[in-house]
Amino acid sequence: MNRFSLLCLFLLARTAHCANWPEFLGPEKNNVSPETGLRQSIPENGLPIVWQKNVGTGYSAPSIWEKQLVLHHRK
């Protein structure tokens, strides 16, 4: 998994406890999050990895519902 994928998963997982992001571009389909207190920049040394999962290839966007992240991929 590349760094961009990990970053996307991390950012999406960070919002899992706050709001559902059930589909591509979010609940309003406009790529705008109603959440507050989100990071405005990424530190030079990157974001801390809080969890990690090896996945195969695929073209789906991750979805978040309640405390679950769903990602369709193939091995």
N, CA, C and O of each residue as an XYZ file, in Angstrom:
300
protein
N       0.864     -1.177      0.000
C       0.000      0.000      0.000
C       0.903      1.230      0.000
O       1.866      1.296      0.763
N       0.596      2.193     -0.845
C       1.450      3.372     -0.918
C       1.072      4.389      0.163
O       0.056      4.252      0.844
N       1.913      5.405      0.297
C       1.721      6.399      1.363
C       0.422      7.179      1.188
O      -0.240      7.511      2.171
N       0.054      7.473     -0.061
C      -1.183      8.219     -0.314
C      -2.392      7.426      0.169
O      -3.295      7.981      0.794
N      -2.406      6.118     -0.125
C      -3.518      5.276      0.322
C      -3.612      5.247      1.840
O      -4.701      5.333      2.407
N      -2.462      5.126      2.490
C      -2.457      5.124      3.954
C      -2.971      6.448      4.506
O      -3.724      6.483      5.480
N      -2.551      7.531      3.867
C      -3.010      8.845      4.310
C      -4.524      8.959      4.163
O      -5.203      9.433      5.073
N      -5.050      8.529      3.028
C      -6.500      8.589      2.810
C      -7.242      7.762      3.848
O      -8.228      8.217      4.427
N      -6.767      6.559      4.079
C      -7.423      5.696      5.068
C      -7.351      6.308      6.464
O      -8.317      6.261      7.226
N      -6.192      6.883      6.789
C      -6.046      7.506      8.104
C      -7.010      8.674      8.259
O      -7.692      8.787      9.278
N      -7.070      9.539      7.258
C      -7.947     10.698      7.353
C      -9.407     10.285      7.440
O     -10.175     10.875      8.199
N      -9.792      9.286      6.677
C     -11.165      8.809      6.742
C     -11.455      8.144      8.079
O     -12.533      8.326      8.643
N     -10.505      7.382      8.583
C     -10.705      6.699      9.861
C     -10.811      7.701     11.006
O     -11.529      7.464     11.977
N     -10.095      8.822     10.893
C     -10.160      9.842     11.942
C     -11.572     10.404     12.076
O     -11.969     10.801     13.172
N     -12.332     10.445     10.997
C     -13.680     10.996     11.067
C     -14.716      9.927     11.387
O     -15.896     10.248     11.532
N     -14.310      8.667     11.499
C     -15.264      7.570     11.704
C     -16.081      7.748     12.972
O     -17.253      7.374     13.005
N     -15.489      8.309     14.013
C     -16.219      8.486     15.265
C     -17.125      9.706     15.247
O     -17.926      9.888     16.163
N     -17.016     10.548     14.222
C     -17.784     11.792     14.177
C     -18.936     11.767     13.179
O     -20.067     12.116     13.518
N     -18.646     11.357     11.959
C     -19.670     11.435     10.923
C     -19.517     10.267      9.960
O     -18.412      9.769      9.742
N     -20.617      9.844      9.398
C     -20.559      8.794      8.390
C     -20.136      9.405      7.055
O     -20.532     10.521      6.718
N     -19.345      8.678      6.319
C     -18.888      9.084      4.990
C     -19.173      7.880      4.107
O     -18.244      7.181      3.704
N     -20.442      7.625      3.797
C     -20.863      6.352      3.229
C     -20.574      6.144      1.745
O     -20.744      5.033      1.243
N     -20.145      7.174      1.038
C     -19.926      7.016     -0.391
C     -18.895      8.009     -0.893
O     -18.492      8.924     -0.176
N     -18.478      7.818     -2.124
C     -17.501      8.694     -2.752
C     -17.972     10.147     -2.679
O     -19.125     10.446     -2.991
N     -17.095     11.031     -2.274
C     -17.350     12.467     -2.103
C     -18.205     12.798     -0.889
O     -18.586     13.954     -0.708
N     -18.516     11.815     -0.054
C     -19.188     12.094      1.204
C     -20.699     12.055      1.164
O     -21.298     11.808      0.117
N     -21.309     12.300      2.308
C     -22.759     12.154      2.434
C     -23.564     13.120      1.557
O     -24.675     12.789      1.144
N     -23.030     14.287      1.273
C     -23.729     15.253      0.417
C     -23.217     15.218     -1.022
O     -23.655     16.004     -1.862
N     -22.286     14.301     -1.301
C     -21.688     14.131     -2.639
C     -21.019     15.403     -3.152
O     -21.030     15.676     -4.352
N     -20.430     16.184     -2.228
C     -19.763     17.414     -2.626
C     -18.328     17.511     -2.103
O     -17.685     18.550     -2.257
N     -17.820     16.441     -1.488
C     -16.459     16.367     -0.949
C     -16.214     17.404      0.148
O     -15.087     17.863      0.334
N     -17.262     17.766      0.865
C     -17.149     18.733      1.957
C     -17.557     18.051      3.247
O     -18.611     17.420      3.327
N     -16.702     18.185      4.264
C     -17.008     17.600      5.562
C     -17.574     18.678      6.487
O     -17.022     19.776      6.565
N     -18.668     18.377      7.189
C     -19.218     19.348      8.133
C     -18.462     19.365      9.460
O     -18.768     20.170     10.340
N     -17.482     18.484      9.605
C     -16.739     18.376     10.859
C     -15.909     19.626     11.113
O     -15.526     20.333     10.181
N     -15.640     19.885     12.376
C     -14.794     21.002     12.773
C     -13.551     20.466     13.448
O     -13.519     19.306     13.858
N     -12.544     21.282     13.567
C     -11.315     20.880     14.244
C     -10.433     19.967     13.415
O      -9.556     19.301     13.966
N     -10.642     19.915     12.091
C      -9.818     19.071     11.226
C      -8.472     19.732     10.989
O      -8.343     20.953     11.079
N      -7.477     18.923     10.689
C      -6.143     19.450     10.402
C      -6.180     20.372      9.189
O      -6.871     20.103      8.206
N      -5.433     21.448      9.275
C      -5.318     22.374      8.162
C      -4.066     22.108      7.334
O      -3.951     22.580      6.202
N      -3.125     21.347      7.905
C      -1.897     21.012      7.188
C      -1.365     19.682      7.721
O      -1.782     19.203      8.776
N      -0.448     19.110      6.975
C       0.177     17.843      7.360
C       1.603     18.148      7.813
O       2.333     18.829      7.092
N       2.025     17.664      8.991
C       3.378     17.921      9.470
C       4.425     17.409      8.479
O       4.170     16.466      7.730
N       5.595     18.032      8.478
C       6.673     17.639      7.562
C       7.034     16.165      7.679
O       7.324     15.518      6.673
N       7.020     15.630      8.891
C       7.386     14.224      9.093
C       6.205     13.283      8.899
O       6.312     12.090      9.182
N       5.080     13.809      8.418
C       3.921     12.978      8.120
C       3.006     12.782      9.316
O       3.284     13.250     10.420
N       1.933     12.094      9.077
C       0.964     11.788     10.127
C       1.323     10.460     10.791
O       1.889      9.582     10.139
N       1.006     10.298     12.069
C       1.285      9.013     12.714
C       0.355      7.936     12.154
O      -0.820      8.198     11.894
N       0.877      6.744     11.973
C       0.058      5.611     11.535
C      -0.565      5.000     12.782
O       0.147      4.552     13.681
N      -1.879      4.980     12.837
C      -2.567      4.452     14.011
C      -3.035      3.018     13.804
O      -3.287      2.307     14.776
N      -3.155      2.579     12.544
C      -3.433      1.189     12.218
C      -3.088      0.991     10.756
O      -2.959      1.945      9.988
N      -2.943     -0.271     10.392
C      -2.517     -0.575      9.033
C      -3.075     -1.925      8.614
O      -3.205     -2.828      9.440
N      -3.401     -2.066      7.349
C      -3.925     -3.322      6.817
C      -3.409     -3.485      5.395
O      -3.564     -2.578      4.577
N      -2.804     -4.614      5.088
C      -2.367     -4.893      3.728
C      -3.577     -5.263      2.890
O      -4.365     -6.128      3.275
N      -3.728     -4.607      1.741
C      -4.847     -4.884      0.848
C      -4.311     -5.073     -0.564
O      -3.172     -4.717     -0.868
N      -5.146     -5.633     -1.410
C      -4.791     -5.835     -2.801
C      -5.098     -4.595     -3.625
O      -5.236     -3.497     -3.086
N      -5.204     -4.780     -4.929
C      -5.494     -3.655     -5.814
C      -6.992     -3.453     -5.938
O      -7.777     -4.352     -5.637
N      -7.373     -2.299     -6.370
C      -8.782     -2.016     -6.563
C      -8.995     -0.558     -6.900
O      -8.067      0.249     -6.834
N     -10.200     -0.231     -7.256
C     -10.510      1.127     -7.663
C     -11.643      1.749     -6.854
O     -12.143      2.810     -7.227
N     -12.053      1.130     -5.776
C     -13.166      1.685     -5.002
C     -12.652      2.695     -3.988
O     -11.491      2.648     -3.579
N     -13.520      3.597     -3.592
C     -13.201      4.548     -2.530
C     -13.616      3.926     -1.200
O     -14.639      3.244     -1.138
N     -12.851      4.144     -0.145
C     -13.262      3.646      1.164
C     -14.552      4.331      1.606
O     -14.790      5.495      1.284
N     -15.374      3.604      2.339
C     -16.603      4.157      2.908
C     -16.566      3.948      4.410
O     -16.029      2.950      4.891
N     -17.133      4.883      5.148
C     -17.183      4.771      6.609
C     -18.630      4.848      7.047
O     -19.376      5.742      6.647
N     -19.013      3.886      7.883
C     -20.339      3.897      8.498
C     -20.181      3.455      9.931
O     -19.675      2.368     10.210
N     -20.622      4.313     10.845
C     -20.430      4.083     12.274
C     -18.932      3.900     12.535
O     -18.153      4.816     12.268
N     -18.514      2.752     13.046
C     -17.088      2.534     13.341
C     -16.446      1.558     12.369
O     -15.413      0.966     12.681
N     -17.041      1.384     11.199
C     -16.506      0.423     10.226
C     -16.029      1.132      8.963
O     -16.699      2.028      8.449
N     -14.869      0.721      8.474
C     -14.365      1.192      7.196
C     -14.512      0.043      6.208
O     -14.076     -1.072      6.498
N     -15.111      0.284      5.060
C     -15.332     -0.740      4.044
C     -14.519     -0.363      2.818
O     -14.605      0.758      2.318
N     -13.726     -1.320      2.340
C     -12.901     -1.105      1.158
C     -12.956     -2.359      0.308
O     -12.604     -3.440      0.781
N     -13.383     -2.238     -0.916
C     -13.427     -3.385     -1.820
C     -12.097     -3.446     -2.566
O     -11.636     -2.449     -3.120
N     -11.490     -4.633     -2.569
C     -10.199     -4.800     -3.242
C     -10.068     -6.249     -3.681
O     -10.904     -7.091     -3.354
N      -9.024     -6.519     -4.413
C      -8.776     -7.910     -4.823
C      -7.331     -8.238     -4.543
O      -6.448     -7.382     -4.600
N      -7.115     -9.503     -4.237
C      -5.748     -9.967     -3.950
C      -5.169    -10.588     -5.175
O      -4.026    -11.045     -5.154
